[in-house]
Amino acid sequence: MKKETKPTTLPAGEPDSPARRRFLTGVCVSLSAVASAVAGVPVVGFVIAPLLRKEERTWRRVGAVQDFKVGVTVAVTFPNARSVSWDGPTGRTAAWLRRLKDEEFVAFAITCTHLGCPVQWKEDANLFMCPCHGGVYYANGDVAGGPPPRPLPRYNVRVRAGQVEIETAPIPFA
Ligand code: FES
């Protein structure tokens, strides 16, 4: 009678062996974890990067104090916070600047809080008007009528060595 021999190299290699099943399960779980990490890290980075990014803020000179008359609102332009030399004119932004008294100024974003059109200052009406959908703002930037949901954002303004400076900042939307 022939003696039956069992394979000696792969004792756990039988298809229904619990050890083999555990091993393959472990391999699958490990590969899934690696694949999830590879795919997930960029996604997580994309989602949280804006939360960790530091807001760019830079003081920009817009003119000497004596260049502005008290009570008059004028448009001033200046490079935005992240402007680089090759941006050309697209690296500039603007604000409505009003001298309140001596060295006290207020600056409003020109961007309408509805859909971002540039608002215009109407001296005779003492209002900011948006040409796109009829948004109207009072002289202090509060909404007077139309679709804008919020007042005009303001920039910080300071005077240094006789120069008026505006602190650039991203315009908040929605
Ligand atoms: S963008 Fe100004 S009212 Fe719509």
Residues whose N, C-alpha, C, O or C-beta is under 5 A from the ligand:
A	BS01	FES	C112 H114 L115 G116 C117 C130 C132 H133 G134 G135 P147 P148
